[in-house]
């Protein structure tokens, strides 16, 4: 048997189930660590930096690191493509 439905006026407010923003007290320290690792490992991208941060004890996902990476003006450095001369 189905439970009786409550009238619409008795339902919970819509914002009761919304996600609470994550704590950003450590955002500055995380940004400093990201920049320091990026300087040390110049060829690494944000995904490798995320792995290094997780190994160092930070529990962050790649999306947060990418957001900080782009906010700080970092871009993935691109390798120069080798051109073939067409012979041999």
Secondary structure per residue as TSV (DSSP state, phi and psi in degrees):
chain	resnum	aa	ss	phi	psi
A	1	X	-	360.0	140.8
A	2	X	-	-79.5	146.8
A	3	X	-	-73.6	146.1
A	4	X	-	-66.1	141.7
A	5	X	-	-80.4	142.5
A	6	X	-	-84.0	151.7
A	7	X	-	-61.0	153.6
A	8	X	G	-57.6	-32.4
A	9	X	G	-70.9	-15.5
A	10	X	G	-96.0	-1.3
A	11	X	S	-73.1	162.9
A	12	X	-	-71.0	152.6
A	13	X	-	-62.5	150.5
A	14	X	G	-64.8	-31.5
A	15	X	G	-81.9	3.3
A	16	X	G	-69.3	-27.0
A	17	X	G	-103.9	9.2
A	18	X	S	-74.4	152.4
A	19	X	-	-73.3	134.3
A	20	X	-	-81.1	134.4
A	21	X	-	-59.1	144.4
A	22	X	-	-70.8	160.6
A	23	X	-	-73.4	124.8
A	24	X	-	-112.9	25.5
A	25	X	T	-65.9	-29.7
A	26	X	T	-97.6	13.9
A	27	X	H	-62.0	-39.4
A	28	X	H	-67.7	-42.8
A	29	X	H	-65.4	-39.1
A	30	X	H	-64.1	-42.5
A	31	X	H	-61.7	-42.1
A	32	X	H	-62.9	-41.7
A	33	X	H	-66.4	-38.3
A	34	X	H	-63.2	-45.4
A	35	X	H	-65.8	-40.2
A	36	X	H	-63.9	-43.5
A	37	X	H	-66.8	-36.9
A	38	X	H	-66.0	-34.5
A	39	X	H	-70.2	-40.2
A	40	X	H	-68.6	-45.8
A	41	X	S	-112.2	80.1
A	42	X	T	-61.6	-31.2
A	43	X	T	-86.4	-9.8
A	44	X	-	-75.7	145.7
A	45	X	-	-96.3	-173.5
A	46	X	H	-67.9	-27.0
A	47	X	H	-71.6	-41.4
A	48	X	H	-68.0	-38.2
A	49	X	H	-63.0	-37.1
A	50	X	H	-60.9	-43.5
A	51	X	H	-61.9	-41.7
A	52	X	H	-65.2	-39.4
A	53	X	H	-64.7	-42.2
A	54	X	H	-64.9	-37.0
A	55	X	H	-67.6	-28.0
A	56	X	T	-84.1	-2.9
A	57	X	T	112.0	-9.9
A	58	X	-	-76.1	142.5
A	59	X	-	-113.7	83.6
A	60	X	-	-127.6	154.8
A	61	X	-	-102.0	168.1
A	62	X	H	-67.0	-25.6
A	63	X	H	-68.9	-38.8
A	64	X	H	-67.8	-42.1
A	65	X	H	-64.9	-39.9
A	66	X	H	-64.3	-39.9
A	67	X	H	-61.7	-44.7
A	68	X	H	-68.0	-38.9
A	69	X	H	-56.8	-47.9
A	70	X	H	-72.8	-35.7
A	71	X	H	-63.2	-33.8
A	72	X	T	-83.7	2.3
A	73	X	T	82.7	16.2
A	74	X	-	-82.3	144.2
A	75	X	-	-135.5	153.6
A	76	X	-	-67.2	127.2
A	77	X	-	-72.8	141.8
A	78	X	-	-104.1	140.5
A	79	X	-	-76.6	145.6
A	80	X	-	-73.6	130.9
A	81	X	-	-79.2	133.6
A	82	X	-	-78.2	131.3
A	83	X	-	-98.1	139.6
A	84	X	-	-97.7	144.0
A	85	X	-	-85.5	-6.7
A	86	X	S	91.1	-3.1
A	87	X	-	-105.2	136.9
A	88	X	-	72.2	360.0
